[in-house]
Amino acid sequence: MWCVNVLLVFLTFFVLGQDPTEIVFGGVFDENLESGDHSDLTDQEAFKFAAYLASKENGLRFKAITETNFNHVSGPFKAKLAACSLIEHQAVVIFGPKQAEDVNIVQSICDYKDTAHVVNKWVYGPAEHRTIINFYPHSSYLTQAYFAILKMSEWKRFTLFYDDNESLLRMGDLLNLAKDDGIVVVLKQLDEVGDGIYRTSLKEAVRSGETNYVIDCNIVVLEEVLRHAQQVGLLTSHYNYFITNLDLQTINLEPFQYSEANITGIRIVDLSNELTYWKSQGIIRGDFNPHFDLSKMKTETALLIDSVIVLAKVISTKISFQNLTTDDDSCDSLKSSRHGYTISNHVKTSKHSEMTGLIEFDGNGFRSNFDLDVITLKDNGINKIGTWNSSKGLITVGHGAKHSIKASNSLRNRTFKVITTLTAPYTMLRETPTQLFGNNRFEGFAIDLIDELGKMEGFNYTFLIREDMKNGAKDPVTGQWSGMIGDVMDGTADLAITDLTITADREEAVDFTSPFMDLGIQILAQKPKNAPPSFFSFADPFALDTWMMLALAYVIVSLSFFIMGRLCQEEWTNPYPCIEQPEFLVNQFSLQNSAWFAVGALMQQGTEIAPIAVSTRMVTGMWWFFVLIMVSSYTANLAAFLATENPIHLFTDVYTLVDNMEKNNMRLGAKANGATESFFKGKNDSVFKKIAKYMKTHPEDMVKENKDGVKLAEDFNNYAFFMESTSISYETQRHCSLQGYGKLLDDKGYGIAMRKNSTYRKTLSMAILKLQTSGVLDDLKRKWWEEKRGGGQCSAVRDNDKTPPLAVQNVQGVFFVTIGGTILAVFLVIAELLISTYKISKKTKIPFKEASSIEMRSFFDFNSDVKPALGDKSKCGSKSSEGTGTSNNNLLAPAPQYGFIPTITKEKL
């Protein structure tokens, strides 16, 4: 028979075409563990037929080979030899084996050699290897189906029969769900002791009085277990059974269908389905096993056929023959160029409909979104009573009407598909040099929030990414929702989380949890530019009226010194102290000296003038006290005012923004078709109407993503971008040239979206409230806003900024006042020189030119500090002209002697 089979395969390949290229599929099957019944279709038979069918459907040559040496001895070592042998035969995909320890060693080799690996058996835990593809429904989804059926049956307690450790592990999640829901569960292992195999455990169940039973065991022993249960009296109308094995319909149930016991089970292969029936009939007509009974097809056999066909379709459409060819044909080689990960990735991101229904995978590589038929055993055989779907839950058929079975409020061990967008800081790709897979690829506030909720409520989750970044908007014509809202409504995702605003329109379409973040619309724009410092910036510490009062005080004090100095007798002093009885007295407080004395005190430099009288000293003390306070105040504020930058505000809030739009040539923008744009459209306020009109007439200023609006605001100082305050807070932590303006225009929140009337809405909302009260949400926001991904850098810059050095423009007025005063003094001294020379010329009767020449010679004589006086006599005892022999008309009179020269007189005795 095998020769005929092989010959048929080769003849088929020859008829299909002349292209000698073959794509090799390798199989590692332990047929030693298969049933010896000839009515069963073995894995090798199904594998080779599936390759034949794939070649026929795709027009390519798919060759199925198996490692026959593995048929006689099982174990990891033999599994390794089998896998390496298949790799040497250029197998691009390896299927099998069934045993867990064998699967692990084969998977390790496939992962090392980058070869796609397909398994079709129950496994527990995450898909740790990147090349593995498991077509068997994942444990978490199956557990949800089990529990939904138990809730439908309204069981408050039951006994669970299991046959081995793997069975107990498989039921672990169900036990946790039952515990959380208050269901009492009794565990009993099916024993095989002596002649009464299984009867011991079953008899104990009879004595316990339990009427509800869940049985999880290998399909090979299931029929025997039911037969023994019938023998001990457990299969009567008083007892209810739920069989978890997907192959219940493959065993002979005729002895039990009249027992009146309520036996319920599930299946993934619906033999009444037209597509399934056609393909199954093809297996029989393929003459691989003419004795095969259609009703005996096991789930793993159907999955094997589906997996071969799906892999063939993917390779035919996605992979070229050149990429599949390689010279690396040894497990010992370090090369790995078989594109296993590429094939695996294409399979996991595509959808197919085969014998086992819709074949689709979640982000972790687990099969999801599949249908299970709920079946029950009646007098007329197996009847379908409902359908369970991982997205829609359990739908039962009763009395001709369909109705949904409400799931438990508990989320433990449930698996949610969570859709999000790559929007910072809610969801971002993790920055790492190594390649990551599944949920590990992402990080951010939304990722951490879902993780915290998952830990709190015990559910699993898989993240999906919405590539077009659309949150969701309703089409006004068709009424259909786009974006993530649409994905939630059509069942593509269970939850949606990102910067998803809760609005009235969206709440009509989906349900939202309690807001996990409160926010409002605000304006994002560049920080105001600083105005250049004024020319007289050094005068800024005092206001104009203060300067005026200071000048007035100076004038009044100067006049006070002049008047009081003349009134005070003590201020009139002898100009020549050596003369006891002088002919005249002088007063130091002339108007000029009074002004100079007040200036000296004001500048804190002092003068040679010292008050003598009590009254003048009193005025002096008060003036000095006044100057002390004023100068100290001026000095204290001077540095701050010189370094102060005066910003030029184009606007301060939404109202000044709209009022100054034309004046400042302002541009406005927001996220197109987002909640912010809808906010302005739905307002009756005149200011908001103007903004909505501008956005409608200027689509070029509207952006697809918030990051585009941030870039426009950073590039143009006249662009104002409307965005949620939380996003503005995030951006201003990283873009130091931007800031938020004005108060919040509204009050709203971000929530997690789910389908309408979801039973887990209240549970998730309560969990979010717990995270808020415990401070976890505040910690997460601080982490992703102020710490991660460049957060806090603008705050750090502000905190570390030293006092900026003063530029010339800050103190240019001081320089110009000093230079201007010096230049004015030069002109004054020149004027004074000309006036004094003119007076001397007039007094001495000499020409002005000659007098000027004498003065200039003295000016340029830098070797001497003495200058002769033109026509002056000594004021204190100079000699007479006669005594010195000089004339009064002598222009260059000798310099007078210093001091007073007394006259000596002789007295008569």
Buried (B, 14 or more C-beta within 10 A) or exposed (E): EEEEBEEBBEEBBEEBEEEEEBBBBBBBBBBEEBEEEEEBBBBBBBBBBBBBBBBBEBEBBBBBBBBEEBBEEBBBEBBBBBBBBBBEEBBBBBBBBBBEEBBBBBBBBBBBBBBBBBBBBBBEEBBEBBBBBBBBBBBBBBBBBBBBBBBBBEBEEBBBBBBEEBBBBBBEBBBBBBEBBEBEBBEBBBBEEEEBBBBBBBBBBEEEEBBBBBBBBBBEBBBBBBBBBBBBEBBEEEBBBBBBBBBBBBBEBEEBBEBBBBBBBBBBBBBEBEEBBEBBEBBBEBEBBEEBBEEBBBBBBBBBBBBBBBBBBBBBEBBEEEBBEBEBBEBEBEEBBBBBBBBBBBBBEBEBEBBBBBBBBBBBBBBBBBBBBBBBBBEEEBEEBBBBBBBEBBBBBEEEEEEBBEBBBBBBBBBBBBBBBBBBBBBBEEEEEEEEBBBBBBBBBBBBBBBBBBEBBBBBBBBBBBEEBBBBBBEEEEEEBBBBBBBBBEBBBBBBBBBBBBBEBBEEBBBBBBBBBEBBBBBBBBBBEEEEBBEEBBBBBBEEEBEEEBEEBBEEBBBBBBEBBBEBEEBBEBEBEEEEEEEEEEEBBBBEBBBBBBEBBBEEEEEEBEBBBEBBEEBBEEBEEBBEEBBEEBEEBBEEBBBEEEEEEBBEBBEBBBBBBEEBEBBBBBBBBBBBBBBBEEBEEEBBBBBBEBBEEEEEBBBBBBBBBBBBBBEBBBBBBBBBBBBBBBBBBBBBEBBBBBEBBBEBBBBBBBBEEBBBBEBBBBBBBBBBEEEBBEEBBBBBBBEBBEBBEBEEEEEEEEEEEEEEEBBBBBEEBEEEEEEEEEEEEEEEBEEEBEEBBEEBEBEEEEBBEBBEEEEEEEEEEEEEBBBBEBEBEBBEBEEEEBEEEEBEBEEBEEEEEEEEEEEEE
